[in-house]
């Protein structure tokens, strides 16, 4: 008797219709657009805000600067630094105190989560000049001029020139020898109009909000046999 094996059945893949392919493409395009939007216009960005304290409670501090108010969210992780550069506490923040707040601004919730509060003296800092908090967006390769876009008004631009008299400061107002300005850097600029160049300002002081001190390597102790 000859036993014939059963025929092999080959299943062909279900063809994908044109409409299904189009749906997949649309989903991919939407994901790409969402990612590009996050990169170009991030909802959460690091910022620095300056102002005078006008209200305090357990979870937030309200500050005012040039008739603009800002609400700073604070918690147990917020660090406070007094004018002597020593760590202090939230209890030492008083109404009328000038402060520099550094933290994360979230445009989706319109909140500012404060990481650090530094006590400052706006009178000595401003020298009755124009003060701008913002981000560098362009640096000239042929002259000591850069362009700053303010955090408060992104439709405005400041053309700023540095010279040998420009003073560079860290966030604690300690003087720096110099700072390498770069695109994307966050600064506070104290400015004076340039009498020689129209629509250009001279930087009297530049506070580098992104400054981090260099960490010296710990020397390896020598072991004497």
Helices and strands as residue ranges (DSSP letters): H 18-40, E 44-56, E 60-65, E 68-73, E 79-81, E 87-88, G 90-92, E 98-106, E 111-119, H 122-126, E 130-139, E 145-150, E 158-161, E 167-169, E 175-176, E 186-193, E 200-208
